[in-house]
Structures are given as C-alpha cells and as structure tokens.
Amino acid sequence: MTTAFYSHPECRGHDMGDGHPECPQRLDAISDYLLASGLDVAIEHHEAPLIDLAELAHAHNSRYVAELRETLEAVQNGGESRAIDPDTIASPGTWKAVQRAAGAAVAATDAVLDGRAENAFCAVRPPGHHATRDETMGFCFINNVAVAARHALDVRGLQRVAIVDFDVHHGNGTEDIIAGDERVLMVSIFQDKLYPFSGGVPKGTNMVNVPVPAYSRGPAVRELIEANWMARLEAFRPQMIFISAGFDAHREDDLGQLGLVEADYEWITQRIKGVAERHAKGRIVSCLEGGYSLAALARSVAAHVRVLAGV
C-alpha cells in the first residue's frame, strides 16, 4: 500500500505575521514528528507542483482568479504584506504557496487515479475550505479540495466523489462551490455557532452538515458521524473520497472548543477508509486544513497518515 505525501518548501513562504495561528511552523511540526516517529519511511514523498491556473476555473469564478492573481503578484513584487480581509494576510510568498497547495491536491488526485499511489496526504498551506467561488476568507485563498474534486469529475471523468470535512470550522467555501452538484456528496462535522457561523441549514441536498455542540468529546462526535454520515456515504458509493483534514477540533487547540484526540482522528480515518475500500478502490486524497496547536497537530496528522498508510 502506497501513501503519497505532497508538500513543498514554498508552502512555508506564506507568512501572515508573528502570532498568527496559521503559521509556517505548522508544516515543520508535521514533518519533524513524522521523522521522529519513524512514519516518514512509510510514505512516498513528492514535491507539490505549481497548479495549472486553468484548473482553478473548475471551482472558482474566473474573474476572482484573475483578480486574486493580480493582487498576490503585486504583493509578491512589492515585497510588503497586505491584509485581504480581517483574518487573511497576503505576504510576498503567498502566491507561490497558493499555487503549490492547489497543485498538490490536483497532482495527488492524478497519482491516485493513475494507480501510482493508493491514497495521498497533502501537507500544504494556505488551507482552502473557507474560500468560496469568488471570495477569500478565513485564512483561505483557493479551495484546494474543491479544485481537486472537480478535476476528478470534469477532467478525469469520474461520476461520483465524496468530500469529508472534519475541521472544527464549517467548510462554507466548499459548500458554496459544490452545493447542488449531485456528482458530489459532502459530509462534515463542525462546532456549532463558531466561525464562519454557517452550516446550520445546508445549501443543497448533497450536503450532510452536522453541527456539534461546543465542548463535545470524542464519543459524542463518533456517534454523530455514525448516525449522520455513514448511511449516506454507503448509498452514494463514491468513486473517490477527498478529505478536508482540519485538526483544530483537538482538545488542545485554542481556535475551537471541541474535545477530540488522536484516537478520534484515527477512528474517523478508519471509517472513511472503509468506505473508500468498499466503493472507491481505496482512493483517498486528504488535504490539510486547520490545526493550530503545533504538538497536537503533528500527533493528529501522524494518526491520520498512519491509517492511510496501513502501518
């Protein structure tokens, strides 16, 4: 079983400033822990390529992509950071990081569909699941998972894909892009009444949104997943599964108030992997979203990747 691991040094070049939780050190924490735990040798490393910008039109408005490129190239050439919204700052390294993050998701999709890997994890930043069809928000510029899912459908010819999002924050951007596209089933958990304060009412019948009360712990979250996700995923029979892998529902993470631990992420990954093995030839592409306690993030990613790699 081969798990491909996609990342790139340029993903560390995106820097939103001292004290910002979405920091370059997140990727260092992950890579250091994988190396120290010995898990590094069980995965196949790949450098994330730059995205073909035409791919972004599968998920984003073309005018938005053009304006984003113009803005981020201006920041890159000017050498000074600029606030895009109250939470999201572009630095001179952001445009390259954005291209690498989306490029990783598409390259991983092709590798899995071509049989060069059974599944893949993309250790990339900036994250993507708050980026809507035409708006930057919540640390996110381009919706990496939505771009990859639409690539699998529109370019590679799949008929059904699932998106699983277990970030503590609702993946409003992904929902905005794929709501009503019956080729995609999106299932998610997220803390109720937390940023971006959406998701309580799904935008389409292809959405399974599960708001979770603050301070819920692993057993309660597992019950909600079992009761709400699993029958829909089994009935949908996805040909590939994409994961928005946010680890900020961990009990040590200050950006949310849920109480998950590594064993919960291991269990969630096992349940997703089971669906993939039954219906999708094991094909999974997982992309990093949130997770801001560096130690908890590193341990949780390792638990996730260990299940993907079967070790």
C-alpha positions as CSV (number, residue, x, y, z in Angstrom):
1,M,0.0,0.0,0.0
2,T,1.5,3.4,-1.0
3,T,0.6,6.7,0.6
4,A,1.9,9.6,-1.4
5,F,2.9,12.7,0.7
6,Y,2.8,16.0,-1.1
7,S,4.4,19.2,0.2
8,H,6.8,21.9,-0.9
9,P,9.1,24.4,0.8
10,E,7.3,27.3,-0.9
11,C,4.2,26.5,1.2
12,R,6.2,27.8,4.1
13,G,6.8,31.1,2.3
14,H,3.2,32.3,3.0
15,D,3.5,34.2,6.3
16,M,0.7,36.2,7.9
17,G,2.9,37.7,10.6
18,D,4.1,37.0,14.1
19,G,1.5,35.5,16.3
20,H,-0.9,34.4,13.5
21,P,-2.1,30.8,14.2
22,E,-1.8,29.8,10.6
23,C,1.9,29.9,10.5
24,P,4.7,28.2,8.5
25,Q,5.8,26.3,11.6
26,R,2.7,24.1,11.2
27,L,4.4,22.2,8.3
28,D,7.7,22.0,10.2
29,A,5.9,20.4,13.2
30,I,4.3,17.8,10.9
31,S,7.5,16.9,9.1
32,D,9.6,16.8,12.3
33,Y,7.1,14.5,14.0
34,L,6.8,12.1,11.1
35,L,10.5,11.8,11.0
36,A,10.9,11.4,14.8
37,S,8.1,8.8,14.9
38,G,9.6,6.7,12.0
39,L,6.4,7.1,10.0
40,D,8.4,9.2,7.4
41,V,9.8,6.0,5.9
42,A,6.3,4.5,5.3
43,I,5.2,7.3,2.9
44,E,6.4,8.3,-0.5
45,H,7.5,12.0,-0.7
46,H,6.6,14.2,-3.6
47,E,7.2,17.9,-4.3
48,A,3.9,19.7,-5.0
49,P,3.9,21.2,-8.5
50,L,2.5,24.6,-9.4
51,I,-1.2,24.5,-10.3
52,D,-2.2,24.9,-14.0
53,L,-4.3,28.1,-13.4
54,A,-6.9,26.8,-15.9
55,E,-7.7,24.1,-13.2
56,L,-9.0,26.8,-10.8
57,A,-11.9,27.6,-13.1
58,H,-13.5,24.3,-12.2
59,A,-14.2,25.6,-8.7
60,H,-13.7,29.4,-8.8
61,N,-15.1,32.3,-10.8
62,S,-12.6,33.2,-13.5
63,R,-12.8,36.9,-12.6
64,Y,-12.0,36.1,-9.0
65,V,-9.0,34.0,-10.0
66,A,-7.7,36.8,-12.3
67,E,-8.1,39.5,-9.5
68,L,-6.5,37.2,-6.9
69,R,-3.5,36.6,-9.1
70,E,-3.1,40.3,-9.8
71,T,-3.3,41.1,-6.1
72,L,-0.9,38.4,-4.9
73,E,1.6,39.1,-7.7
74,A,1.5,42.8,-6.7
75,V,2.3,41.8,-3.1
76,Q,5.0,39.4,-4.3
77,N,6.6,42.1,-6.4
78,G,6.2,44.9,-3.9
79,G,7.7,42.9,-1.0
80,E,5.3,44.0,1.6
81,S,2.4,42.1,3.2
82,R,-1.2,43.2,2.7
83,A,-4.4,42.4,4.5
84,I,-7.0,40.8,2.2
85,D,-9.7,40.6,5.0
86,P,-9.5,40.9,8.8
87,D,-8.2,37.3,9.2
88,T,-6.3,36.8,6.0
89,I,-3.0,38.4,5.0
90,A,-1.0,38.1,1.8
91,S,2.8,38.1,2.1
92,P,5.3,38.1,-0.8
93,G,5.5,34.3,-0.6
94,T,1.7,33.8,-0.7
95,W,1.1,33.5,-4.4
96,K,3.7,30.7,-4.8
97,A,2.3,28.9,-1.7
98,V,-1.3,29.1,-3.1
99,Q,-0.2,27.6,-6.4
100,R,1.7,24.8,-4.7
101,A,-1.2,24.0,-2.3
102,A,-3.7,23.6,-5.1
103,G,-1.1,21.9,-7.3
104,A,-0.5,19.3,-4.7
105,A,-4.2,18.5,-4.5
106,V,-4.5,18.0,-8.2
107,A,-1.2,16.1,-8.6
108,A,-2.3,13.8,-5.7
109,T,-5.6,13.2,-7.4
110,D,-3.9,12.2,-10.7
111,A,-1.4,10.0,-8.8
112,V,-4.2,8.1,-7.1
113,L,-6.3,7.8,-10.2
114,D,-3.4,6.6,-12.2
115,G,-2.6,3.9,-9.7
116,R,0.8,5.4,-8.6
117,A,-0.5,5.6,-5.1
118,E,-3.4,4.2,-3.2
119,N,-4.1,7.4,-1.3
120,A,-2.4,10.7,-0.6
121,F,-1.9,13.3,2.1
122,C,-1.1,16.9,1.1
123,A,0.8,18.8,3.8
124,V,0.2,22.2,2.3
125,R,-0.8,25.7,3.3
126,P,-2.6,28.0,3.0
127,P,-5.7,25.9,3.7
128,G,-8.7,26.2,1.4
129,H,-12.1,25.2,2.7
130,H,-13.3,28.7,3.5
131,A,-12.5,30.0,0.0
132,T,-15.8,30.4,-1.8
133,R,-16.4,30.5,-5.5
134,D,-15.4,34.2,-5.6
135,E,-14.1,35.3,-2.1
136,T,-11.0,34.9,0.0
137,M,-11.8,34.4,3.7
138,G,-10.7,32.6,6.9
139,F,-7.0,32.1,6.0
140,C,-8.0,30.6,2.6
141,F,-7.4,31.9,-0.9
142,I,-8.1,28.9,-3.2
143,N,-10.3,25.9,-2.2
144,N,-7.8,23.1,-2.7
145,V,-10.2,20.2,-2.1
146,A,-12.9,21.6,-4.3
147,V,-10.4,22.2,-7.2
148,A,-9.2,18.6,-6.8
149,A,-12.7,17.1,-6.6
150,R,-13.8,19.0,-9.7
151,H,-10.6,17.9,-11.5
152,A,-11.6,14.3,-10.8
153,L,-15.0,14.9,-12.2
154,D,-14.5,17.3,-15.0
155,V,-11.1,16.3,-16.3
156,R,-10.7,12.7,-15.2
157,G,-14.2,11.6,-15.9
158,L,-15.4,10.2,-12.5
159,Q,-19.1,10.3,-11.9
160,R,-19.3,10.5,-8.1
161,V,-16.9,11.8,-5.5
162,A,-17.4,12.5,-1.8
163,I,-15.8,15.3,0.3
164,V,-15.4,14.7,4.0
165,D,-14.6,17.7,6.2
166,F,-13.8,17.3,9.9
167,D,-12.3,20.7,10.6
168,V,-13.7,22.4,13.7
169,H,-15.0,25.2,11.4
170,H,-17.7,24.7,8.8
171,G,-16.3,24.4,5.3
172,N,-18.6,27.2,3.9
173,G,-16.4,27.7,0.9
174,T,-16.6,24.1,-0.2
175,E,-20.3,24.1,0.3
176,D,-20.7,27.3,-1.7
177,I,-18.8,25.7,-4.6
178,I,-20.4,22.2,-4.7
179,A,-23.9,22.7,-3.3
180,G,-26.4,21.4,-5.8
181,D,-23.8,19.4,-7.8
182,E,-25.3,16.0,-7.4
183,R,-22.0,14.4,-8.5
184,V,-20.6,15.4,-5.1
185,L,-21.7,14.3,-1.6
186,M,-20.2,16.5,1.1
187,V,-20.4,15.3,4.7
188,S,-19.0,17.4,7.6
189,I,-18.8,18.0,11.3
190,F,-18.0,21.4,12.8
191,Q,-18.5,23.2,16.0
192,D,-21.9,24.9,16.2
193,K,-22.1,28.7,16.4
194,L,-18.4,29.1,15.6
195,Y,-16.8,31.0,12.7
196,P,-17.9,31.3,9.9
197,F,-21.3,30.9,11.6
198,S,-22.8,28.9,8.8
199,G,-23.8,25.3,8.0
200,G,-26.9,25.0,10.2
201,V,-29.1,24.9,7.1
202,P,-27.5,23.0,4.2
203,K,-27.4,24.8,0.8
204,G,-28.2,21.6,-1.1
205,T,-29.5,18.1,-0.8
206,N,-25.9,16.8,-1.5
207,M,-24.8,18.2,1.9
208,V,-24.8,16.4,5.2
209,N,-23.9,19.1,7.7
210,V,-23.5,18.1,11.4
211,P,-23.2,21.0,13.8
212,V,-21.6,19.7,17.0
213,P,-22.2,21.5,20.4
214,A,-19.2,23.1,21.9
215,Y,-17.3,21.0,24.5
216,S,-18.4,17.7,22.9
217,R,-15.8,15.0,23.2
218,G,-14.8,12.1,21.0
219,P,-17.6,9.6,21.9
220,A,-20.3,12.1,21.1
221,V,-18.7,13.1,17.9
222,R,-18.3,9.5,16.8
223,E,-22.0,8.8,17.4
224,L,-22.9,11.8,15.3
225,I,-20.7,10.7,12.5
226,E,-22.0,7.1,12.6
227,A,-25.6,8.3,12.7
228,N,-25.4,11.0,10.0
229,W,-22.5,10.3,7.6
230,M,-22.2,6.6,7.1
231,A,-25.5,5.5,5.5
232,R,-25.3,8.5,3.1
233,L,-21.8,7.6,2.1
234,E,-22.6,3.9,1.6
235,A,-25.7,4.8,-0.5
236,F,-23.8,7.3,-2.6
237,R,-20.9,4.8,-3.4
238,P,-18.3,7.4,-4.2
239,Q,-15.6,6.6,-6.7
240,M,-13.1,8.7,-4.8
241,I,-13.0,10.5,-1.5
242,F,-11.5,13.9,-0.7
243,I,-10.8,14.9,2.9
244,S,-10.6,18.4,4.2
245,A,-8.4,17.3,7.1
246,G,-8.6,20.0,9.8
247,F,-7.3,19.0,13.2
248,D,-8.4,22.1,15.2
249,A,-11.2,20.1,16.9
250,H,-8.5,18.7,19.1
251,R,-8.9,19.4,22.8
252,E,-5.6,21.2,22.9
253,D,-6.5,23.7,20.1
254,D,-7.5,27.2,21.1
255,L,-9.4,28.0,18.0
256,G,-12.3,25.7,18.9
257,Q,-13.9,24.2,21.9
258,L,-14.3,20.5,20.9
259,G,-12.5,17.7,22.6
260,L,-11.2,15.3,20.0
261,V,-7.9,13.5,20.5
262,E,-5.6,11.5,18.2
263,A,-7.6,8.3,18.7
264,D,-10.7,10.0,17.4
265,Y,-8.9,11.1,14.2
266,E,-7.6,7.6,13.8
267,W,-11.2,6.3,14.1
268,I,-12.6,8.8,11.7
269,T,-9.9,8.0,9.1
270,Q,-10.6,4.2,9.5
271,R,-14.3,4.8,8.8
272,I,-13.6,6.9,5.7
273,K,-11.0,4.4,4.5
274,G,-13.6,1.6,4.9
275,V,-16.0,3.4,2.6
276,A,-13.2,4.0,0.1
277,E,-12.2,0.4,0.1
278,R,-15.7,-0.8,-0.5
279,H,-16.6,1.7,-3.2
280,A,-13.6,3.6,-4.5
281,K,-10.8,1.1,-4.8
282,G,-9.3,2.7,-1.7
283,R,-8.8,6.1,-3.5
284,I,-8.5,9.0,-1.0
285,V,-6.8,12.4,-1.3
286,S,-6.6,14.3,2.0
287,C,-5.6,17.9,2.3
288,L,-4.5,19.8,5.4
289,E,-6.9,22.5,6.6
290,G,-6.8,23.7,10.2
291,G,-4.9,22.7,13.3
292,Y,-3.0,25.3,15.3
293,S,-1.7,23.7,18.4
294,L,1.6,22.6,16.9
295,A,2.2,19.5,19.0
296,A,-1.4,18.3,18.8
297,L,-1.4,19.0,15.0
298,A,1.7,16.9,14.5
299,R,0.4,13.9,16.5
300,S,-3.0,14.1,14.9
301,V,-1.7,14.2,11.3
302,A,0.5,11.2,12.2
303,A,-2.5,9.3,13.4
304,H,-4.4,10.1,10.2
305,V,-1.5,9.2,7.9
306,R,-0.7,6.0,9.8
307,V,-4.2,4.8,9.0
308,L,-3.9,5.9,5.3
309,A,-0.6,4.0,5.0
310,G,-1.8,0.9,6.9
311,V,1.0,0.8,9.3
